[in-house]
Amino acid sequence: MHAEDLYYMQMALDLAAKAMGRTSPNPMVGAVVVRDGRVVGRGYHARAGTPHAEVHALREAGSAARGATLYVTLEPCCHHGRTGPCTEAVIGAGVSRVVMAMTDPNPLVAGKGAQRLKEAGLQVECGVLEQEARRLNEVFIKYITTGLPFVVMKTAMSLDGKIATAGGESRWITGPESREFVHRLRDRYDAILAGVGTVLADDPSLTTRLTQGEGKDPVRVILDSRARTPCHARVINQVSEAPTIIVTTPGAPRENVRLLQENGAEIMEMPGDANGVDLAALLRELGRREITSLLVEGGARVNGSFIKHNLVDKVYWFVAPKIIGGDGAPGPVGGEGVSLLRDAPEIDHISINRYGKDICIEGYLVKRGG
């Protein structure tokens, strides 16, 4: 692996990341065209339905693409989707060498794009900064291979593991720097989920509020098996392009459901039992709607349910340097928990960052049972 390949692929990855949170249900892709040691074209995929990264880069390169090397963070597509196949654009531009970070996990591509390029006589290499590329598109990889959204759990607690006082006060455990970063997470992911308990206790907006006034609101998903969300709740009564989905069960009072619908909420009825909504069924339905990622900002009960059913992929766990105390003060994860430490879910690939005075532990849940 040559140093220049690493350099230009990193450039392509940086380009791809410019569209963070904007390409769903497509992946983020960046491309760089290099000829005689000089960058002659750059591009990235901005959003679904618009030209892919390779097309942008080749257009910028023009005739200089002939005989050049194309660096691209994901295998060029070879099928007709919202746009045409990128393999034909690459071949038509006269590129002689293609360096890919990773193959496309989409079953419609999955090596076929690389094969098409090889059949046309191009030199094709794969695996340059592959782990970085896979991390960048972790949402897309899960969604395209399973049909399920990538589930991220965000929670904030005190140094002694409390998410609220015994009296129920929870604003604000973390500082402004942490809250700013959480709004960047909301901007990044397709949907945000909270339980009706959080709605009743805190009346949150669940919108994206960045200091620069930028950002998009995620789809708001409220777990509310009995349709108890008040019609005056802020998750329903606010100006936002994103819808609010109230997830109920067949046992929800019809009058409550009717009032919520009349006030602009979308009702999604899912299977459930005395413990609440069937979360696995909910994730399947969200995936069917092309919601590729879900940020869970629940209380102890919601967090406990997601972890119990092995549904969490990644966590952002904020720890504030405060000591709340109190036997009645809740922790971040409720439910029965585990009886034996060997059964406790573990976090892997950990990174630790500081936001103001707070610490954030970022990592991935090790999936149990496989």
Contacts in CASP RR format, 6 or more apart in sequence:
PFRMAT RR
TARGET T0000
AUTHOR 0000-0000-0000
METHOD contacts of the structure
MODEL  1
MHAEDLYYMQMALDLAAKAMGRTSPNPMVGAVVVRDGRVVGRGYHARAGT
PHAEVHALREAGSAARGATLYVTLEPCCHHGRTGPCTEAVIGAGVSRVVM
AMTDPNPLVAGKGAQRLKEAGLQVECGVLEQEARRLNEVFIKYITTGLPF
VVMKTAMSLDGKIATAGGESRWITGPESREFVHRLRDRYDAILAGVGTVL
ADDPSLTTRLTQGEGKDPVRVILDSRARTPCHARVINQVSEAPTIIVTTP
GAPRENVRLLQENGAEIMEMPGDANGVDLAALLRELGRREITSLLVEGGA
RVNGSFIKHNLVDKVYWFVAPKIIGGDGAPGPVGGEGVSLLRDAPEIDHI
SINRYGKDICIEGYLVKRGG
1 128 0 8 1.000
4 34 0 8 1.000
4 37 0 8 1.000
5 71 0 8 1.000
5 99 0 8 1.000
5 125 0 8 1.000
5 128 0 8 1.000
6 128 0 8 1.000
6 129 0 8 1.000
8 32 0 8 1.000
8 34 0 8 1.000
8 39 0 8 1.000
8 69 0 8 1.000
8 71 0 8 1.000
8 99 0 8 1.000
9 32 0 8 1.000
9 71 0 8 1.000
9 73 0 8 1.000
9 99 0 8 1.000
9 101 0 8 1.000
9 128 0 8 1.000
9 129 0 8 1.000
10 129 0 8 1.000
10 132 0 8 1.000
11 32 0 8 1.000
11 39 0 8 1.000
11 42 0 8 1.000
11 71 0 8 1.000
12 30 0 8 1.000
12 31 0 8 1.000
12 32 0 8 1.000
12 53 0 8 1.000
12 71 0 8 1.000
12 72 0 8 1.000
12 73 0 8 1.000
12 101 0 8 1.000
13 30 0 8 1.000
13 73 0 8 1.000
13 101 0 8 1.000
13 129 0 8 1.000
13 132 0 8 1.000
13 133 0 8 1.000
13 136 0 8 1.000
15 30 0 8 1.000
15 31 0 8 1.000
15 32 0 8 1.000
15 42 0 8 1.000
15 43 0 8 1.000
15 44 0 8 1.000
15 53 0 8 1.000
16 28 0 8 1.000
16 29 0 8 1.000
16 30 0 8 1.000
16 44 0 8 1.000
16 45 0 8 1.000
16 53 0 8 1.000
16 73 0 8 1.000
16 136 0 8 1.000
17 28 0 8 1.000
17 136 0 8 1.000
18 44 0 8 1.000
19 28 0 8 1.000
19 44 0 8 1.000
19 45 0 8 1.000
19 46 0 8 1.000
19 47 0 8 1.000
20 28 0 8 1.000
20 188 0 8 1.000
21 28 0 8 1.000
21 187 0 8 1.000
21 188 0 8 1.000
21 189 0 8 1.000
21 190 0 8 1.000
21 216 0 8 1.000
22 46 0 8 1.000
22 47 0 8 1.000
22 216 0 8 1.000
23 29 0 8 1.000
23 45 0 8 1.000
23 46 0 8 1.000
23 47 0 8 1.000
23 48 0 8 1.000
24 48 0 8 1.000
24 139 0 8 1.000
24 190 0 8 1.000
24 290 0 8 1.000
24 291 0 8 1.000
24 292 0 8 1.000
24 293 0 8 1.000
25 48 0 8 1.000
25 140 0 8 1.000
25 143 0 8 1.000
25 290 0 8 1.000
25 292 0 8 1.000
26 45 0 8 1.000
26 47 0 8 1.000
26 48 0 8 1.000
26 49 0 8 1.000
26 140 0 8 1.000
27 45 0 8 1.000
27 74 0 8 1.000
27 104 0 8 1.000
27 137 0 8 1.000
27 140 0 8 1.000
27 144 0 8 1.000
28 44 0 8 1.000
28 45 0 8 1.000
28 73 0 8 1.000
28 136 0 8 1.000
28 137 0 8 1.000
28 140 0 8 1.000
29 44 0 8 1.000
29 45 0 8 1.000
29 52 0 8 1.000
29 53 0 8 1.000
29 54 0 8 1.000
29 72 0 8 1.000
29 73 0 8 1.000
29 74 0 8 1.000
30 43 0 8 1.000
30 44 0 8 1.000
30 45 0 8 1.000
30 53 0 8 1.000
30 57 0 8 1.000
30 72 0 8 1.000
30 73 0 8 1.000
30 74 0 8 1.000
31 42 0 8 1.000
31 43 0 8 1.000
31 44 0 8 1.000
31 53 0 8 1.000
31 54 0 8 1.000
31 56 0 8 1.000
31 57 0 8 1.000
31 58 0 8 1.000
31 70 0 8 1.000
31 71 0 8 1.000
31 72 0 8 1.000
31 73 0 8 1.000
32 39 0 8 1.000
32 41 0 8 1.000
32 42 0 8 1.000
32 43 0 8 1.000
32 57 0 8 1.000
32 70 0 8 1.000
32 71 0 8 1.000
32 72 0 8 1.000
33 39 0 8 1.000
33 40 0 8 1.000
33 41 0 8 1.000
33 42 0 8 1.000
33 57 0 8 1.000
33 58 0 8 1.000
33 60 0 8 1.000
33 61 0 8 1.000
33 64 0 8 1.000
33 65 0 8 1.000
33 68 0 8 1.000
33 69 0 8 1.000
33 70 0 8 1.000
33 71 0 8 1.000
33 95 0 8 1.000
34 40 0 8 1.000
34 68 0 8 1.000
34 69 0 8 1.000
34 70 0 8 1.000
34 71 0 8 1.000
35 61 0 8 1.000
35 64 0 8 1.000
35 65 0 8 1.000
35 67 0 8 1.000
35 68 0 8 1.000
35 69 0 8 1.000
40 60 0 8 1.000
40 61 0 8 1.000
40 62 0 8 1.000
40 64 0 8 1.000
40 65 0 8 1.000
40 68 0 8 1.000
41 57 0 8 1.000
41 58 0 8 1.000
41 60 0 8 1.000
41 61 0 8 1.000
41 64 0 8 1.000
41 65 0 8 1.000
42 56 0 8 1.000
42 57 0 8 1.000
42 60 0 8 1.000
43 53 0 8 1.000
43 56 0 8 1.000
43 57 0 8 1.000
43 60 0 8 1.000
44 53 0 8 1.000
44 56 0 8 1.000
45 51 0 8 1.000
45 52 0 8 1.000
45 53 0 8 1.000
45 56 0 8 1.000
48 82 0 8 1.000
49 82 0 8 1.000
49 83 0 8 1.000
50 83 0 8 1.000
51 59 0 8 1.000
51 83 0 8 1.000
52 76 0 8 1.000
52 77 0 8 1.000
52 83 0 8 1.000
52 86 0 8 1.000
53 72 0 8 1.000
53 73 0 8 1.000
54 70 0 8 1.000
54 72 0 8 1.000
54 76 0 8 1.000
54 86 0 8 1.000
54 89 0 8 1.000
54 90 0 8 1.000
55 83 0 8 1.000
55 86 0 8 1.000
55 89 0 8 1.000
57 70 0 8 1.000
58 65 0 8 1.000
58 70 0 8 1.000
58 89 0 8 1.000
58 90 0 8 1.000
58 93 0 8 1.000
58 95 0 8 1.000
61 68 0 8 1.000
61 93 0 8 1.000
62 93 0 8 1.000
65 93 0 8 1.000
65 94 0 8 1.000
65 95 0 8 1.000
66 93 0 8 1.000
66 94 0 8 1.000
66 95 0 8 1.000
67 94 0 8 1.000
67 95 0 8 1.000
67 96 0 8 1.000
67 97 0 8 1.000
68 94 0 8 1.000
68 95 0 8 1.000
68 96 0 8 1.000
68 97 0 8 1.000
69 95 0 8 1.000
69 96 0 8 1.000
69 97 0 8 1.000
69 98 0 8 1.000
69 99 0 8 1.000
70 90 0 8 1.000
70 95 0 8 1.000
70 97 0 8 1.000
70 98 0 8 1.000
70 99 0 8 1.000
71 99 0 8 1.000
71 128 0 8 1.000
72 98 0 8 1.000
72 99 0 8 1.000
72 100 0 8 1.000
72 101 0 8 1.000
73 100 0 8 1.000
73 101 0 8 1.000
73 102 0 8 1.000
73 133 0 8 1.000
73 136 0 8 1.000
73 137 0 8 1.000
74 100 0 8 1.000
74 101 0 8 1.000
74 102 0 8 1.000
74 104 0 8 1.000
74 133 0 8 1.000
74 137 0 8 1.000
75 100 0 8 1.000
75 102 0 8 1.000
75 103 0 8 1.000
75 104 0 8 1.000
75 109 0 8 1.000
75 111 0 8 1.000
75 113 0 8 1.000
75 114 0 8 1.000
75 126 0 8 1.000
76 85 0 8 1.000
76 86 0 8 1.000
76 87 0 8 1.000
76 90 0 8 1.000
76 98 0 8 1.000
76 100 0 8 1.000
76 113 0 8 1.000
76 114 0 8 1.000
76 117 0 8 1.000
77 84 0 8 1.000
77 85 0 8 1.000
77 86 0 8 1.000
77 87 0 8 1.000
77 104 0 8 1.000
77 106 0 8 1.000
77 108 0 8 1.000
77 109 0 8 1.000
77 113 0 8 1.000
78 85 0 8 1.000
78 86 0 8 1.000
78 87 0 8 1.000
78 109 0 8 1.000
78 112 0 8 1.000
78 113 0 8 1.000
78 116 0 8 1.000
79 85 0 8 1.000
79 108 0 8 1.000
79 109 0 8 1.000
79 112 0 8 1.000
87 113 0 8 1.000
87 116 0 8 1.000
87 117 0 8 1.000
87 120 0 8 1.000
90 98 0 8 1.000
90 117 0 8 1.000
90 122 0 8 1.000
91 116 0 8 1.000
91 117 0 8 1.000
91 120 0 8 1.000
91 122 0 8 1.000
95 122 0 8 1.000
96 122 0 8 1.000
96 123 0 8 1.000
97 122 0 8 1.000
97 123 0 8 1.000
97 124 0 8 1.000
97 125 0 8 1.000
98 114 0 8 1.000
98 117 0 8 1.000
98 122 0 8 1.000
98 123 0 8 1.000
98 124 0 8 1.000
98 125 0 8 1.000
99 125 0 8 1.000
99 126 0 8 1.000
99 128 0 8 1.000
100 114 0 8 1.000
100 124 0 8 1.000
100 125 0 8 1.000
100 126 0 8 1.000
100 127 0 8 1.000
100 128 0 8 1.000
101 126 0 8 1.000
101 127 0 8 1.000
101 128 0 8 1.000
101 129 0 8 1.000
101 130 0 8 1.000
101 132 0 8 1.000
101 133 0 8 1.000
102 126 0 8 1.000
102 127 0 8 1.000
102 130 0 8 1.000
102 133 0 8 1.000
102 134 0 8 1.000
103 109 0 8 1.000
103 110 0 8 1.000
103 111 0 8 1.000
103 114 0 8 1.000
103 126 0 8 1.000
104 110 0 8 1.000
104 111 0 8 1.000
104 113 0 8 1.000
105 140 0 8 1.000
105 141 0 8 1.000
105 144 0 8 1.000
105 145 0 8 1.000
106 144 0 8 1.000
107 144 0 8 1.000
114 124 0 8 1.000
114 126 0 8 1.000
117 124 0 8 1.000
118 124 0 8 1.000
134 141 0 8 1.000
138 150 0 8 1.000
138 313 0 8 1.000
138 314 0 8 1.000
139 149 0 8 1.000
139 150 0 8 1.000
139 189 0 8 1.000
139 292 0 8 1.000
139 293 0 8 1.000
140 292 0 8 1.000
142 148 0 8 1.000
142 149 0 8 1.000
142 150 0 8 1.000
142 313 0 8 1.000
143 149 0 8 1.000
143 150 0 8 1.000
143 287 0 8 1.000
143 292 0 8 1.000
143 293 0 8 1.000
147 284 0 8 1.000
147 287 0 8 1.000
147 288 0 8 1.000
148 283 0 8 1.000
148 284 0 8 1.000
148 286 0 8 1.000
148 287 0 8 1.000
149 190 0 8 1.000
149 191 0 8 1.000
149 283 0 8 1.000
149 286 0 8 1.000
149 287 0 8 1.000
149 291 0 8 1.000
149 292 0 8 1.000
149 293 0 8 1.000
149 294 0 8 1.000
150 292 0 8 1.000
150 293 0 8 1.000
150 294 0 8 1.000
150 313 0 8 1.000
150 314 0 8 1.000
151 283 0 8 1.000
151 293 0 8 1.000
151 294 0 8 1.000
151 296 0 8 1.000
151 306 0 8 1.000
151 311 0 8 1.000
151 312 0 8 1.000
151 313 0 8 1.000
151 314 0 8 1.000
152 185 0 8 1.000
152 189 0 8 1.000
152 293 0 8 1.000
152 294 0 8 1.000
152 295 0 8 1.000
152 296 0 8 1.000
152 312 0 8 1.000
152 313 0 8 1.000
152 314 0 8 1.000
152 315 0 8 1.000
152 316 0 8 1.000
153 296 0 8 1.000
153 303 0 8 1.000
153 306 0 8 1.000
153 307 0 8 1.000
153 312 0 8 1.000
153 314 0 8 1.000
153 315 0 8 1.000
153 316 0 8 1.000
154 182 0 8 1.000
154 185 0 8 1.000
154 295 0 8 1.000
154 296 0 8 1.000
154 297 0 8 1.000
154 315 0 8 1.000
154 316 0 8 1.000
154 317 0 8 1.000
154 318 0 8 1.000
155 163 0 8 1.000
155 297 0 8 1.000
155 298 0 8 1.000
155 299 0 8 1.000
155 303 0 8 1.000
155 315 0 8 1.000
155 316 0 8 1.000
155 317 0 8 1.000
155 318 0 8 1.000
155 332 0 8 1.000
156 163 0 8 1.000
156 173 0 8 1.000
156 174 0 8 1.000
156 178 0 8 1.000
156 318 0 8 1.000
156 319 0 8 1.000
156 320 0 8 1.000
156 332 0 8 1.000
156 358 0 8 1.000
157 163 0 8 1.000
157 173 0 8 1.000
157 317 0 8 1.000
157 318 0 8 1.000
157 319 0 8 1.000
157 320 0 8 1.000
157 331 0 8 1.000
157 332 0 8 1.000
158 173 0 8 1.000
158 319 0 8 1.000
158 320 0 8 1.000
158 322 0 8 1.000
158 323 0 8 1.000
158 324 0 8 1.000
158 325 0 8 1.000
159 319 0 8 1.000
159 320 0 8 1.000
159 321 0 8 1.000
159 322 0 8 1.000
159 323 0 8 1.000
160 323 0 8 1.000
160 324 0 8 1.000
160 325 0 8 1.000
161 319 0 8 1.000
161 324 0 8 1.000
161 331 0 8 1.000
161 332 0 8 1.000
162 173 0 8 1.000
162 324 0 8 1.000
162 325 0 8 1.000
162 326 0 8 1.000
162 329 0 8 1.000
162 330 0 8 1.000
162 331 0 8 1.000
163 170 0 8 1.000
163 173 0 8 1.000
163 299 0 8 1.000
163 300 0 8 1.000
163 330 0 8 1.000
163 331 0 8 1.000
163 332 0 8 1.000
164 170 0 8 1.000
164 173 0 8 1.000
164 324 0 8 1.000
164 329 0 8 1.000
164 330 0 8 1.000
164 331 0 8 1.000
165 324 0 8 1.000
165 326 0 8 1.000
165 329 0 8 1.000
166 325 0 8 1.000
166 326 0 8 1.000
166 327 0 8 1.000
166 328 0 8 1.000
166 329 0 8 1.000
167 329 0 8 1.000
168 201 0 8 1.000
168 329 0 8 1.000
168 330 0 8 1.000
170 201 0 8 1.000
170 202 0 8 1.000
171 202 0 8 1.000
172 179 0 8 1.000
173 318 0 8 1.000
173 320 0 8 1.000
173 322 0 8 1.000
174 318 0 8 1.000
174 320 0 8 1.000
174 355 0 8 1.000
174 358 0 8 1.000
175 320 0 8 1.000
175 355 0 8 1.000
175 356 0 8 1.000
175 357 0 8 1.000
175 358 0 8 1.000
177 355 0 8 1.000
177 356 0 8 1.000
177 358 0 8 1.000
178 318 0 8 1.000
178 320 0 8 1.000
178 355 0 8 1.000
178 356 0 8 1.000
178 358 0 8 1.000
178 360 0 8 1.000
180 210 0 8 1.000
180 211 0 8 1.000
180 355 0 8 1.000
181 355 0 8 1.000
181 360 0 8 1.000
182 297 0 8 1.000
182 316 0 8 1.000
183 208 0 8 1.000
183 209 0 8 1.000
183 210 0 8 1.000
184 210 0 8 1.000
185 295 0 8 1.000
185 316 0 8 1.000
186 192 0 8 1.000
186 206 0 8 1.000
186 207 0 8 1.000
186 208 0 8 1.000
186 217 0 8 1.000
186 218 0 8 1.000
186 295 0 8 1.000
187 208 0 8 1.000
187 210 0 8 1.000
187 214 0 8 1.000
187 215 0 8 1.000
187 216 0 8 1.000
187 218 0 8 1.000
188 293 0 8 1.000
189 218 0 8 1.000
189 293 0 8 1.000
189 294 0 8 1.000
189 295 0 8 1.000
190 218 0 8 1.000
190 219 0 8 1.000
190 291 0 8 1.000
190 292 0 8 1.000
190 293 0 8 1.000
190 294 0 8 1.000
191 218 0 8 1.000
191 219 0 8 1.000
191 220 0 8 1.000
191 221 0 8 1.000
191 286 0 8 1.000
191 291 0 8 1.000
191 293 0 8 1.000
191 294 0 8 1.000
191 295 0 8 1.000
192 206 0 8 1.000
192 218 0 8 1.000
192 219 0 8 1.000
192 220 0 8 1.000
192 221 0 8 1.000
192 294 0 8 1.000
192 295 0 8 1.000
192 296 0 8 1.000
192 297 0 8 1.000
193 221 0 8 1.000
193 222 0 8 1.000
193 223 0 8 1.000
193 294 0 8 1.000
193 295 0 8 1.000
193 296 0 8 1.000
193 297 0 8 1.000
193 298 0 8 1.000
193 302 0 8 1.000
194 204 0 8 1.000
194 206 0 8 1.000
194 220 0 8 1.000
194 221 0 8 1.000
194 222 0 8 1.000
194 223 0 8 1.000
194 235 0 8 1.000
194 296 0 8 1.000
194 297 0 8 1.000
194 298 0 8 1.000
194 299 0 8 1.000
194 302 0 8 1.000
195 222 0 8 1.000
195 223 0 8 1.000
195 224 0 8 1.000
195 298 0 8 1.000
195 299 0 8 1.000
195 301 0 8 1.000
195 302 0 8 1.000
196 222 0 8 1.000
196 223 0 8 1.000
196 224 0 8 1.000
196 225 0 8 1.000
196 226 0 8 1.000
196 228 0 8 1.000
196 229 0 8 1.000
197 299 0 8 1.000
197 301 0 8 1.000
198 204 0 8 1.000
198 297 0 8 1.000
198 298 0 8 1.000
198 299 0 8 1.000
198 302 0 8 1.000
199 222 0 8 1.000
199 224 0 8 1.000
199 229 0 8 1.000
199 230 0 8 1.000
199 233 0 8 1.000
199 235 0 8 1.000
200 228 0 8 1.000
200 229 0 8 1.000
200 230 0 8 1.000
203 233 0 8 1.000
203 234 0 8 1.000
204 234 0 8 1.000
204 235 0 8 1.000
204 297 0 8 1.000
205 234 0 8 1.000
205 235 0 8 1.000
205 238 0 8 1.000
206 218 0 8 1.000
206 220 0 8 1.000
206 235 0 8 1.000
206 297 0 8 1.000
207 217 0 8 1.000
207 238 0 8 1.000
207 240 0 8 1.000
207 242 0 8 1.000
208 215 0 8 1.000
208 216 0 8 1.000
208 217 0 8 1.000
208 218 0 8 1.000
216 241 0 8 1.000
216 242 0 8 1.000
217 240 0 8 1.000
217 241 0 8 1.000
217 242 0 8 1.000
218 242 0 8 1.000
218 295 0 8 1.000
219 242 0 8 1.000
219 243 0 8 1.000
219 244 0 8 1.000
219 245 0 8 1.000
219 291 0 8 1.000
220 235 0 8 1.000
220 240 0 8 1.000
220 242 0 8 1.000
220 243 0 8 1.000
220 244 0 8 1.000
220 245 0 8 1.000
221 245 0 8 1.000
221 247 0 8 1.000
221 282 0 8 1.000
221 286 0 8 1.000
221 294 0 8 1.000
222 229 0 8 1.000
222 235 0 8 1.000
222 244 0 8 1.000
222 245 0 8 1.000
222 246 0 8 1.000
222 247 0 8 1.000
223 247 0 8 1.000
223 276 0 8 1.000
223 277 0 8 1.000
223 282 0 8 1.000
223 302 0 8 1.000
224 246 0 8 1.000
224 247 0 8 1.000
224 248 0 8 1.000
224 252 0 8 1.000
225 247 0 8 1.000
225 248 0 8 1.000
225 249 0 8 1.000
225 251 0 8 1.000
225 252 0 8 1.000
225 272 0 8 1.000
225 276 0 8 1.000
225 277 0 8 1.000
226 248 0 8 1.000
226 249 0 8 1.000
226 251 0 8 1.000
226 252 0 8 1.000
226 253 0 8 1.000
226 256 0 8 1.000
227 246 0 8 1.000
227 248 0 8 1.000
227 252 0 8 1.000
227 253 0 8 1.000
227 256 0 8 1.000
227 257 0 8 1.000
227 260 0 8 1.000
227 267 0 8 1.000
228 256 0 8 1.000
229 235 0 8 1.000
229 236 0 8 1.000
229 246 0 8 1.000
229 260 0 8 1.000
229 265 0 8 1.000
231 237 0 8 1.000
231 259 0 8 1.000
231 260 0 8 1.000
231 262 0 8 1.000
231 263 0 8 1.000
235 244 0 8 1.000
236 244 0 8 1.000
236 260 0 8 1.000
236 263 0 8 1.000
236 264 0 8 1.000
236 265 0 8 1.000
237 263 0 8 1.000
243 266 0 8 1.000
244 264 0 8 1.000
244 265 0 8 1.000
244 266 0 8 1.000
245 265 0 8 1.000
245 266 0 8 1.000
245 267 0 8 1.000
245 268 0 8 1.000
246 260 0 8 1.000
246 265 0 8 1.000
246 266 0 8 1.000
246 267 0 8 1.000
246 268 0 8 1.000
247 268 0 8 1.000
247 269 0 8 1.000
247 270 0 8 1.000
247 277 0 8 1.000
247 282 0 8 1.000
248 257 0 8 1.000
248 267 0 8 1.000
248 268 0 8 1.000
248 269 0 8 1.000
248 270 0 8 1.000
248 277 0 8 1.000
249 269 0 8 1.000
249 270 0 8 1.000
249 271 0 8 1.000
249 272 0 8 1.000
249 273 0 8 1.000
249 276 0 8 1.000
249 277 0 8 1.000
250 269 0 8 1.000
250 271 0 8 1.000
250 272 0 8 1.000
252 269 0 8 1.000
257 267 0 8 1.000
260 267 0 8 1.000
261 267 0 8 1.000
268 282 0 8 1.000
268 285 0 8 1.000
270 277 0 8 1.000
270 278 0 8 1.000
270 281 0 8 1.000
270 282 0 8 1.000
270 285 0 8 1.000
271 277 0 8 1.000
271 278 0 8 1.000
271 281 0 8 1.000
272 278 0 8 1.000
272 281 0 8 1.000
275 305 0 8 1.000
276 305 0 8 1.000
279 305 0 8 1.000
279 306 0 8 1.000
279 309 0 8 1.000
279 311 0 8 1.000
280 309 0 8 1.000
280 311 0 8 1.000
283 294 0 8 1.000
283 311 0 8 1.000
286 294 0 8 1.000
296 302 0 8 1.000
296 303 0 8 1.000
296 306 0 8 1.000
296 312 0 8 1.000
299 330 0 8 1.000
299 332 0 8 1.000
300 330 0 8 1.000
300 331 0 8 1.000
300 332 0 8 1.000
300 333 0 8 1.000
300 334 0 8 1.000
300 335 0 8 1.000
301 334 0 8 1.000
301 335 0 8 1.000
303 332 0 8 1.000
303 333 0 8 1.000
303 334 0 8 1.000
304 333 0 8 1.000
304 334 0 8 1.000
304 335 0 8 1.000
304 337 0 8 1.000
305 335 0 8 1.000
306 312 0 8 1.000
307 333 0 8 1.000
307 345 0 8 1.000
307 365 0 8 1.000
308 335 0 8 1.000
308 336 0 8 1.000
308 337 0 8 1.000
310 345 0 8 1.000
310 365 0 8 1.000
310 367 0 8 1.000
310 368 0 8 1.000
310 369 0 8 1.000
312 365 0 8 1.000
313 364 0 8 1.000
313 365 0 8 1.000
314 362 0 8 1.000
314 363 0 8 1.000
314 364 0 8 1.000
314 365 0 8 1.000
315 347 0 8 1.000
315 361 0 8 1.000
315 362 0 8 1.000
315 363 0 8 1.000
315 364 0 8 1.000
315 365 0 8 1.000
316 360 0 8 1.000
316 361 0 8 1.000
316 362 0 8 1.000
317 332 0 8 1.000
317 360 0 8 1.000
317 361 0 8 1.000
317 362 0 8 1.000
318 355 0 8 1.000
318 358 0 8 1.000
318 359 0 8 1.000
318 360 0 8 1.000
319 358 0 8 1.000
319 359 0 8 1.000
319 360 0 8 1.000
319 361 0 8 1.000
320 357 0 8 1.000
320 358 0 8 1.000
321 357 0 8 1.000
321 358 0 8 1.000
338 344 0 8 1.000
345 365 0 8 1.000
345 366 0 8 1.000
345 368 0 8 1.000
346 365 0 8 1.000
346 366 0 8 1.000
347 361 0 8 1.000
347 363 0 8 1.000
347 364 0 8 1.000
347 365 0 8 1.000
347 366 0 8 1.000
348 363 0 8 1.000
348 364 0 8 1.000
348 365 0 8 1.000
348 366 0 8 1.000
349 363 0 8 1.000
349 364 0 8 1.000
350 361 0 8 1.000
350 362 0 8 1.000
350 363 0 8 1.000
351 361 0 8 1.000
351 362 0 8 1.000
351 363 0 8 1.000
352 359 0 8 1.000
352 360 0 8 1.000
352 361 0 8 1.000
352 362 0 8 1.000
353 359 0 8 1.000
353 360 0 8 1.000
353 362 0 8 1.000
354 360 0 8 1.000
END
